[in-house]
Amino acid sequence: MRITLLAAVVAVQLCAACSGQSGPRFDKADVDNITKLIENLRVAFNAKDAAKAATLYSTTGVVMPPNKPVMRGRQFVEQYYKDRFAEGAGNLELKAGDVSGQGTLAYASGDFRLNLVPADGKPPRRDRGKFLWVFRESNNQWLIEYVIFSSDFTTPAPGA
């Protein structure tokens, strides 16, 4: 009888452990918050507000741009945006095709388009490419942890 009871208790515990989610749930509200965060970054970028863009990252946030060194930490992320604006980057469009996650980690992937209008008189270009962002929720706030992106190509900007 004891062995049967012990086996039943173990079976119930195993079933409970396998059927439940551990940690916080990732739901539509999280997707909405991350989508809003992406939009806030687009707005800050197009306003050329590097400080605001950097506040959307965790304090240990990372940008991994193509053909440049990794920028790690909020102050270096802010410098990355200042450098991009100095290169004439603007009119950013972001389209997240996939936003998903589990618990306090999430990701978004999609594509981007932006204009590059160099101050040195070089012809303006239109760039497009793809991105993968990783987010972390901390204290009920989603922030960007990692950004990696690559360009598909650049073309002359419309009207150039």
C-alpha positions as CSV (number, residue, x, y, z in Angstrom):
1,M,0.0,0.0,0.0
2,R,2.8,2.4,0.9
3,I,4.6,1.8,-2.4
4,T,1.4,2.3,-4.3
5,L,0.7,5.6,-2.5
6,L,4.3,6.7,-3.0
7,A,4.2,5.9,-6.7
8,A,0.9,7.8,-7.0
9,V,2.3,10.9,-5.3
10,V,5.5,10.9,-7.5
11,A,3.3,10.5,-10.6
12,V,1.1,13.4,-9.6
13,Q,4.2,15.6,-8.9
14,L,5.7,14.7,-12.3
15,C,2.5,15.5,-14.1
16,A,2.2,18.8,-12.3
17,A,5.8,19.7,-13.1
18,C,5.4,18.8,-16.8
19,S,2.0,20.5,-17.4
20,G,2.6,23.9,-15.9
21,Q,4.7,26.8,-17.2
22,S,7.5,27.9,-15.0
23,G,8.0,31.6,-14.5
24,P,5.8,34.4,-15.9
25,R,3.7,33.9,-19.0
26,F,4.4,35.6,-22.3
27,D,1.1,36.8,-23.8
28,K,-0.5,39.4,-26.1
29,A,0.1,42.2,-23.7
30,D,3.9,41.4,-23.9
31,V,3.7,41.4,-27.7
32,D,1.9,44.8,-27.6
33,N,4.5,46.2,-25.2
34,I,7.4,45.1,-27.4
35,T,5.7,46.4,-30.6
36,K,5.3,49.8,-28.8
37,L,9.0,49.7,-27.8
38,I,9.9,49.1,-31.4
39,E,7.8,52.0,-32.5
40,N,9.3,54.2,-29.7
41,L,12.8,53.4,-31.1
42,R,11.7,54.3,-34.6
43,V,10.3,57.6,-33.4
44,A,13.5,58.4,-31.4
45,F,15.7,57.5,-34.4
46,N,13.7,59.7,-36.8
47,A,13.9,62.5,-34.3
48,K,17.7,61.9,-34.2
49,D,17.4,61.6,-30.4
50,A,20.3,59.3,-29.5
51,A,19.8,59.7,-25.8
52,K,16.1,58.7,-26.0
53,A,17.0,55.7,-28.2
54,A,19.6,54.6,-25.7
55,T,17.0,54.6,-22.8
56,L,15.1,51.9,-24.6
57,Y,18.0,49.5,-24.0
58,S,19.0,47.8,-20.8
59,T,22.0,49.2,-19.1
60,T,24.0,46.3,-20.6
61,G,22.3,46.6,-24.0
62,V,24.3,45.6,-27.1
63,V,24.2,46.8,-30.7
64,M,26.0,44.6,-33.3
65,P,26.0,46.6,-36.5
66,P,27.4,45.4,-39.8
67,N,31.1,46.2,-40.5
68,K,31.5,47.9,-37.1
69,P,32.6,46.9,-33.6
70,V,30.1,45.7,-31.1
71,M,28.7,48.5,-28.9
72,R,28.1,47.2,-25.4
73,G,26.5,49.3,-22.6
74,R,24.0,52.1,-22.8
75,Q,26.5,54.9,-23.2
76,F,28.1,53.1,-26.2
77,V,24.7,52.4,-27.6
78,E,23.9,56.2,-27.4
79,Q,27.3,56.9,-29.2
80,Y,26.3,54.4,-31.9
81,Y,23.2,56.3,-32.6
82,K,25.0,59.7,-32.6
83,D,27.5,58.2,-35.2
84,R,24.6,56.9,-37.4
85,F,23.0,60.3,-37.4
86,A,26.3,62.0,-38.2
87,E,26.5,59.6,-41.2
88,G,23.1,61.0,-42.4
89,A,20.9,58.1,-41.3
90,G,17.2,58.9,-41.1
91,N,13.6,58.1,-42.2
92,L,13.8,54.7,-40.5
93,E,11.0,52.3,-41.2
94,L,10.7,49.1,-39.1
95,K,8.5,46.1,-39.8
96,A,8.5,43.4,-37.2
97,G,7.3,40.2,-38.9
98,D,7.6,38.1,-35.8
99,V,7.4,38.9,-32.1
100,S,7.5,36.0,-29.6
101,G,9.0,35.0,-26.3
102,Q,8.8,33.0,-23.2
103,G,8.8,34.4,-19.7
104,T,11.1,37.4,-19.4
105,L,12.9,36.9,-22.7
106,A,11.5,37.8,-26.2
107,Y,12.7,38.4,-29.7
108,A,11.5,40.3,-32.7
109,S,12.7,39.8,-36.3
110,G,11.8,41.7,-39.4
111,D,13.1,44.2,-41.9
112,F,14.1,47.8,-42.0
113,R,14.5,50.6,-44.5
114,L,16.3,54.0,-44.0
115,N,17.8,56.9,-45.9
116,L,21.5,57.7,-45.8
117,V,22.1,61.3,-46.7
118,P,25.8,62.0,-46.1
119,A,26.9,65.5,-45.0
120,D,30.0,65.2,-47.2
121,G,28.0,65.7,-50.4
122,K,28.0,62.0,-51.5
123,P,24.8,60.9,-53.2
124,P,21.9,59.9,-50.9
125,R,21.2,56.2,-50.6
126,R,18.3,54.1,-49.5
127,D,19.2,51.1,-47.4
128,R,17.2,48.0,-46.5
129,G,17.9,44.9,-44.5
130,K,16.8,42.6,-41.8
131,F,17.1,42.6,-38.0
132,L,16.9,40.4,-34.9
133,W,16.3,42.0,-31.5
134,V,16.3,40.3,-28.1
135,F,14.4,41.8,-25.3
136,R,14.3,41.3,-21.5
137,E,11.6,42.2,-19.1
138,S,12.8,43.6,-15.8
139,N,10.6,45.3,-13.2
140,N,7.6,45.0,-15.5
141,Q,9.4,46.9,-18.3
142,W,10.6,45.4,-21.6
143,L,14.0,46.7,-22.7
144,I,16.2,45.9,-25.7
145,E,19.1,43.6,-24.8
146,Y,20.6,42.8,-28.2
147,V,20.3,44.2,-31.7
148,I,21.9,42.7,-34.7
149,F,21.1,43.7,-38.3
150,S,22.5,43.5,-41.8
151,S,22.0,45.4,-45.0
152,D,20.7,43.7,-48.1
153,F,22.0,46.6,-50.3
154,T,22.0,50.3,-50.7
155,T,20.5,52.1,-53.7
156,P,20.3,55.7,-54.7
157,A,17.6,57.5,-52.6
158,P,14.4,58.5,-54.3
159,G,14.9,61.8,-56.2
160,A,18.7,61.5,-56.1
